[in-house]
Amino acid sequence: MNNRGIILQRLQSHHLEKPLFKTPAEAVAWFGAMQAQDPAAARWSVAQRMASPSGKAVLKAVDDRKIVRTWLLRNTLHFVAAADIHWMLRLIGPVVLQRNASAYRKQDLDEHTFEKISTVLAAALKGGRQLTRKELFSIFEQHKIPTGGQRGSHILYMAALKGMICLGSLKGKQETYTLLDEWVRPSAKLSREVSLAELALRYFQSHGPATLQDFTWWSGLPAADAKSGLAAAKKDLHTEAFNSQDHYMKKEMHKASAEQAFLISGYDEYFVGYKDRSIVLDDEYANEVTPGNGFSPVLILDGKVAGTWKRTITKNTVEFDIKPFAPLGPAHKKAIEAAKNRYGLFMDM
C-alpha cells in the first residue's frame, strides 16, 4: 500500500467513483454520520453519492423522516439515518455533553436549570410542532429563560445531544426544531459494546483505508472507546500497513479509477473525515483550502485536492468559478465538465 493505493481505495469507499445509492438514506447510513453544518453543502455531499444526484430528494428524505439533521460527532451538525439516530445519540451524546460541561456552567445551564427548560421546550413542541429558533427563543423569554449571547444556542445544543430535539423541515428558508421522539420513533437499544463496534464499522467501510487515529478524531470518542470499537469491528475489516501504521478498510474492495473530477463541499467527508489529510492535500495548498476557520469547496482530480471552486446561482443556471492549482489538460477539463453536469442535476438546473 502507498499514497496512490490509499487514494484509489478511498474513492471507492466514499462512493464517489461509482455512486450507486438509490436513496439519501442509503448513502447516509453507509457513512453512519455525514457532517452537515452547512445544509445546502451537506445536501450536495449526500446527493453526490447517489446514482441520480437530486437535491430535492435529500430535502424530501428529511421531510419524510428518513434522515435526521442534528448535533452529534464533535458537537457538530450531522446527517444521520433515522434508523441510527437514537443509538448514536445514546453513544455519543454523553461524551460531548461532558466535554461541554464547562461551557454550560458558564451559561448557568446545570441539570436542575435544564430540567425547567426542557419542560418548557417539550410543551412548546408537543404534538409534532416545528418552530424556528426565533419562535423558540421568544417562548423561552416569556418563561423568563434568558437566551442572550450564546446561551440560547447552548440550550438547543444541549437538548439535541440529550436526544430531546432535532431539526425538522424547513419553514421557508428557516430551520425548525422538533421533538426527536415524535419525529422518529425510538429504536431498540444497543449495548455500548455493539454501538462502538457498529460505529467503527460504518467509519472504516466508508472512509477506509484509515487509521485508528482518524477514527478517534472523527468520532470524538475517548481513545480507549475508539480502540475498543475497532477491535470489535476488525473481523469485518481488512488491514494493511503503511508508514508504520495499520490502515483499515472494508473487505473485498477493488481498486478504483482516478480518471474523474469531483466538486466536493468544504466539509465533505472525503476531505474532512480524517485527522491526517496530507494524503489528499499537499502542504503548499493548505492555505488555499483553509483560509480561515472553515474549509473551501475543493476540486478533486486523480483523488487529490487540485483546486477550489464556488458557484453562482442565476434564475435558470449554475455558473462555476473553478480555480485549479495547476494548468489543466484536455482529459481533466472533460472530467470537470462531467462534474459540473452532475451538480446541475443536483440543482435541477
C-alpha positions as CSV (number, residue, x, y, z in Angstrom):
1,M,0.0,0.0,0.0
2,N,1.2,3.5,-0.8
3,N,-0.4,7.0,-1.1
4,R,-1.8,6.2,-4.5
5,G,-3.3,3.0,-3.3
6,I,-5.0,4.7,-0.4
7,I,-6.5,7.4,-2.6
8,L,-7.9,4.9,-5.1
9,Q,-9.4,2.8,-2.3
10,R,-11.0,5.9,-0.7
11,L,-12.6,7.0,-3.9
12,Q,-14.5,3.7,-3.8
13,S,-15.2,3.6,-0.1
14,H,-16.7,7.1,-0.3
15,H,-18.9,6.1,-3.3
16,L,-17.5,9.0,-5.4
17,E,-16.1,6.9,-8.2
18,K,-19.2,4.8,-8.7
19,P,-22.1,6.5,-6.9
20,L,-24.8,3.8,-6.9
21,F,-27.0,4.6,-3.9
22,K,-30.7,5.0,-4.8
23,T,-31.8,7.0,-1.8
24,P,-30.3,9.6,0.5
25,A,-31.0,7.3,3.5
26,E,-28.8,4.6,1.9
27,A,-26.0,7.0,1.4
28,V,-26.1,8.5,4.9
29,A,-26.4,5.0,6.6
30,W,-23.3,3.9,4.7
31,F,-21.3,6.6,6.4
32,G,-23.0,6.4,9.8
33,A,-23.0,10.2,10.0
34,M,-22.1,12.9,7.5
35,Q,-21.0,16.4,8.6
36,A,-23.8,18.9,7.9
37,Q,-23.4,22.3,9.5
38,D,-23.9,23.9,6.0
39,P,-27.2,22.4,5.0
40,A,-27.0,23.2,1.2
41,A,-23.4,21.9,1.0
42,A,-24.4,18.8,3.1
43,R,-27.3,18.0,0.7
44,W,-24.8,18.0,-2.2
45,S,-22.5,15.7,-0.2
46,V,-25.3,13.2,0.2
47,A,-26.7,13.5,-3.4
48,Q,-23.2,13.2,-4.9
49,R,-23.1,9.6,-3.7
50,M,-26.4,8.8,-5.5
51,A,-26.7,7.4,-9.0
52,S,-29.1,10.2,-9.7
53,P,-28.0,13.2,-7.7
54,S,-31.1,15.2,-6.6
55,G,-31.2,18.0,-4.0
56,K,-35.0,17.7,-3.9
57,A,-34.6,14.0,-3.0
58,V,-32.4,14.9,0.0
59,L,-34.9,17.6,1.2
60,K,-37.7,15.0,0.8
61,A,-35.8,12.5,2.8
62,V,-35.6,15.0,5.7
63,D,-39.3,15.8,5.3
64,D,-40.2,12.1,5.2
65,R,-38.1,11.5,8.3
66,K,-35.7,9.1,6.6
67,I,-32.6,11.1,7.5
68,V,-32.2,13.5,10.5
69,R,-30.0,16.5,11.0
70,T,-28.8,17.2,14.5
71,W,-25.7,17.8,16.7
72,L,-23.7,14.7,17.1
73,L,-20.0,13.9,16.5
74,R,-17.6,16.6,17.8
75,N,-20.6,18.8,18.8
76,T,-21.2,19.4,15.1
77,L,-24.3,19.1,13.0
78,H,-24.6,15.9,11.0
79,F,-27.0,14.0,8.8
80,V,-27.8,10.6,10.3
81,A,-30.2,7.9,9.0
82,A,-33.4,7.8,11.1
83,A,-32.8,4.2,11.9
84,D,-29.5,5.0,13.5
85,I,-30.1,8.3,15.3
86,H,-31.2,7.0,18.7
87,W,-28.3,4.5,19.3
88,M,-25.8,7.0,18.0
89,L,-27.0,9.7,20.4
90,R,-27.0,7.3,23.3
91,L,-23.4,6.6,22.5
92,I,-22.1,10.0,21.5
93,G,-24.3,12.4,23.4
94,P,-22.9,11.8,26.9
95,V,-19.4,12.2,25.6
96,V,-20.0,15.6,24.0
97,L,-22.1,16.8,26.9
98,Q,-19.3,16.0,29.3
99,R,-16.8,17.9,27.1
100,N,-19.2,20.9,27.0
101,A,-19.7,20.9,30.8
102,S,-17.5,23.9,31.4
103,A,-19.2,26.0,28.7
104,Y,-22.7,25.0,30.1
105,R,-21.7,26.1,33.6
106,K,-20.6,29.5,32.3
107,Q,-24.1,29.8,30.8
108,D,-25.8,28.7,34.1
109,L,-27.0,25.5,32.4
110,D,-26.8,22.9,35.1
111,E,-29.1,19.8,35.2
112,H,-31.6,21.5,37.6
113,T,-31.9,24.5,35.3
114,F,-32.2,22.4,32.2
115,E,-35.0,20.4,33.8
116,K,-37.1,23.6,33.9
117,I,-36.1,24.5,30.3
118,S,-36.9,21.0,29.0
119,T,-40.4,21.3,30.4
120,V,-41.0,24.5,28.5
121,L,-39.4,23.1,25.4
122,A,-41.5,19.9,25.4
123,A,-44.7,21.9,25.9
124,A,-43.7,24.3,23.0
125,L,-43.1,21.4,20.5
126,K,-45.6,18.8,21.7
127,G,-47.9,17.3,19.0
128,G,-45.4,17.5,16.2
129,R,-44.9,21.3,16.2
130,Q,-41.9,22.6,14.4
131,L,-40.7,26.0,15.5
132,T,-37.9,28.3,14.3
133,R,-35.1,29.4,16.6
134,K,-36.6,32.8,16.8
135,E,-40.0,31.4,17.8
136,L,-38.5,29.1,20.4
137,F,-36.4,31.9,21.9
138,S,-39.5,34.1,22.2
139,I,-41.2,31.3,24.2
140,F,-38.2,30.9,26.4
141,E,-38.1,34.6,27.1
142,Q,-41.8,34.6,28.0
143,H,-40.9,32.0,30.6
144,K,-38.0,34.1,31.9
145,I,-35.4,31.8,30.4
146,P,-32.6,34.1,29.0
147,T,-31.3,33.4,25.5
148,G,-28.9,36.3,25.1
149,G,-25.4,35.9,23.8
150,Q,-24.6,32.2,23.3
151,R,-27.0,30.9,25.9
152,G,-29.9,30.2,23.6
153,S,-27.6,28.3,21.2
154,H,-26.2,26.2,24.0
155,I,-29.7,25.3,25.2
156,L,-30.5,23.9,21.7
157,Y,-27.2,22.0,21.6
158,M,-27.8,20.5,25.0
159,A,-31.3,19.5,24.2
160,A,-30.2,17.9,20.9
161,L,-27.3,16.0,22.5
162,K,-29.7,14.7,25.2
163,G,-31.9,13.3,22.4
164,M,-34.8,15.6,23.1
165,I,-34.9,17.7,19.9
166,C,-33.6,17.6,16.3
167,L,-34.0,19.8,13.2
168,G,-37.2,19.3,11.3
169,S,-38.4,20.6,7.9
170,L,-37.6,24.0,6.5
171,K,-40.1,26.7,7.1
172,G,-39.5,28.8,4.0
173,K,-35.7,29.2,4.3
174,Q,-35.7,29.0,8.1
175,E,-34.6,25.9,10.0
176,T,-37.1,24.4,12.5
177,Y,-36.7,22.3,15.7
178,T,-39.0,19.5,16.7
179,L,-39.2,16.7,19.4
180,L,-36.9,13.8,18.3
181,D,-39.1,11.0,19.7
182,E,-42.2,12.4,17.9
183,W,-40.2,12.9,14.7
184,V,-38.5,9.5,14.6
185,R,-39.9,6.5,16.6
186,P,-37.3,5.4,19.2
187,S,-35.4,2.2,18.2
188,A,-34.4,-0.8,20.2
189,K,-31.4,-0.1,22.5
190,L,-28.0,-1.4,21.5
191,S,-25.4,-2.3,24.1
192,R,-22.5,0.1,24.4
193,E,-20.1,-2.6,23.0
194,V,-22.3,-3.2,20.0
195,S,-22.7,0.5,19.4
196,L,-19.0,1.1,19.4
197,A,-18.4,-1.8,17.0
198,E,-21.1,-0.6,14.7
199,L,-19.8,3.0,14.6
200,A,-16.3,1.8,13.9
201,L,-17.5,-0.5,11.1
202,R,-19.5,2.4,9.5
203,Y,-16.5,4.6,9.6
204,F,-13.9,2.2,8.1
205,Q,-16.3,0.9,5.4
206,S,-17.0,4.5,4.2
207,H,-13.6,6.1,4.9
208,G,-11.1,3.3,4.6
209,P,-8.2,2.9,4.3
210,A,-8.0,4.9,7.5
211,T,-6.2,4.7,10.8
212,L,-7.3,4.3,14.4
213,Q,-6.2,7.9,14.9
214,D,-8.5,9.0,12.1
215,F,-11.5,7.2,13.6
216,T,-10.8,8.6,17.1
217,W,-10.7,12.1,15.7
218,W,-13.8,11.7,13.5
219,S,-16.0,10.0,16.2
220,G,-14.8,12.3,19.0
221,L,-14.8,9.2,21.3
222,P,-12.2,8.8,24.1
223,A,-9.2,6.9,22.7
224,A,-10.0,3.8,24.8
225,D,-13.5,3.6,23.4
226,A,-12.4,4.1,19.8
227,K,-9.8,1.4,20.2
228,S,-12.5,-1.0,21.7
229,G,-14.8,-0.3,18.8
230,L,-12.1,-1.0,16.2
231,A,-11.1,-4.2,18.0
232,A,-14.7,-5.5,17.8
233,A,-15.1,-4.5,14.1
234,K,-11.8,-5.9,12.9
235,K,-13.4,-9.3,11.9
236,D,-15.2,-7.4,9.1
237,L,-12.3,-5.3,8.0
238,H,-9.1,-5.8,6.0
239,T,-5.8,-4.4,7.4
240,E,-2.7,-3.2,5.6
241,A,0.3,-1.4,7.0
242,F,1.7,1.9,5.6
243,N,4.2,4.3,7.1
244,S,4.3,2.1,10.2
245,Q,0.6,2.5,10.8
246,D,-2.2,0.0,10.3
247,H,-4.9,1.1,7.9
248,Y,-8.3,-0.5,7.9
249,M,-10.9,-0.8,5.2
250,K,-13.9,-2.9,4.2
251,K,-13.1,-6.4,2.9
252,E,-13.4,-7.3,-0.8
253,M,-12.7,-3.9,-2.2
254,H,-11.5,-3.4,-5.7
255,K,-9.2,-0.7,-6.9
256,A,-11.0,2.4,-8.2
257,S,-10.0,4.6,-11.2
258,A,-8.7,8.1,-10.6
259,E,-9.7,9.4,-14.0
260,Q,-12.5,11.5,-12.7
261,A,-13.1,15.0,-11.3
262,F,-15.3,15.8,-8.3
263,L,-16.5,19.1,-7.0
264,I,-16.9,18.5,-3.3
265,S,-18.1,20.6,-0.4
266,G,-15.6,22.1,2.0
267,Y,-16.9,19.8,4.8
268,D,-17.3,16.7,2.6
269,E,-16.3,13.5,4.4
270,Y,-13.7,12.7,1.7
271,F,-11.7,15.7,3.0
272,V,-12.8,16.5,6.5
273,G,-13.3,12.9,7.8
274,Y,-9.7,12.3,8.7
275,K,-7.2,13.6,11.3
276,D,-4.4,13.4,8.7
277,R,-5.4,15.0,5.4
278,S,-1.9,15.1,3.9
279,I,-2.6,12.1,1.6
280,V,-5.1,14.2,-0.4
281,L,-3.9,17.7,0.3
282,D,-0.3,18.9,-0.4
283,D,1.1,21.3,2.2
284,E,1.7,24.0,-0.3
285,Y,-2.0,24.3,-1.0
286,A,-3.2,24.2,2.7
287,N,-3.8,27.9,3.0
288,E,-5.9,27.9,-0.2
289,V,-8.2,25.3,1.2
290,T,-8.4,26.5,4.8
291,P,-8.1,30.3,4.5
292,G,-9.8,30.9,7.9
293,N,-11.7,28.7,10.4
294,G,-13.5,26.8,7.7
295,F,-12.8,24.8,4.6
296,S,-13.3,26.0,1.0
297,P,-15.2,23.7,-1.5
298,V,-12.4,21.8,-3.4
299,L,-11.8,20.3,-6.8
300,I,-10.6,16.7,-6.7
301,L,-8.5,15.4,-9.6
302,D,-6.9,12.0,-9.5
303,G,-8.2,11.7,-6.0
304,K,-6.3,14.7,-4.7
305,V,-7.2,18.3,-3.9
306,A,-6.3,20.2,-7.1
307,G,-8.1,23.5,-6.7
308,T,-11.0,25.4,-5.2
309,W,-14.4,26.3,-6.6
310,K,-17.5,28.3,-6.0
311,R,-20.8,28.6,-7.7
312,T,-23.3,31.4,-8.5
313,I,-27.0,30.6,-8.9
314,T,-28.9,32.6,-11.5
315,K,-32.6,32.1,-12.5
316,N,-32.1,29.0,-14.6
317,T,-28.4,28.2,-14.4
318,V,-25.5,27.4,-12.2
319,E,-22.2,29.2,-13.0
320,F,-18.9,27.9,-11.7
321,D,-15.7,29.7,-10.8
322,I,-13.1,26.9,-10.7
323,K,-9.5,27.8,-9.7
324,P,-7.1,24.9,-10.3
325,F,-3.7,24.9,-8.6
326,A,-2.0,23.9,-11.9
327,P,-2.9,24.1,-15.6
328,L,-5.4,21.6,-16.8
329,G,-5.1,19.2,-19.6
330,P,-7.9,18.1,-22.0
331,A,-8.8,15.0,-20.0
332,H,-9.1,16.9,-16.8
333,K,-11.2,19.6,-18.4
334,K,-13.6,17.0,-19.8
335,A,-13.8,15.4,-16.4
336,I,-14.6,18.7,-14.8
337,E,-17.4,19.3,-17.3
338,A,-19.0,16.0,-16.3
339,A,-18.7,17.0,-12.6
340,K,-20.4,20.3,-13.4
341,N,-23.2,18.5,-15.1
342,R,-23.8,16.3,-12.1
343,Y,-24.1,19.4,-9.9
344,G,-26.6,20.7,-12.4
345,L,-28.7,17.6,-12.0
346,F,-28.5,18.1,-8.2
347,M,-29.8,21.6,-8.6
348,D,-32.3,20.6,-11.2
349,M,-30.8,23.3,-13.5
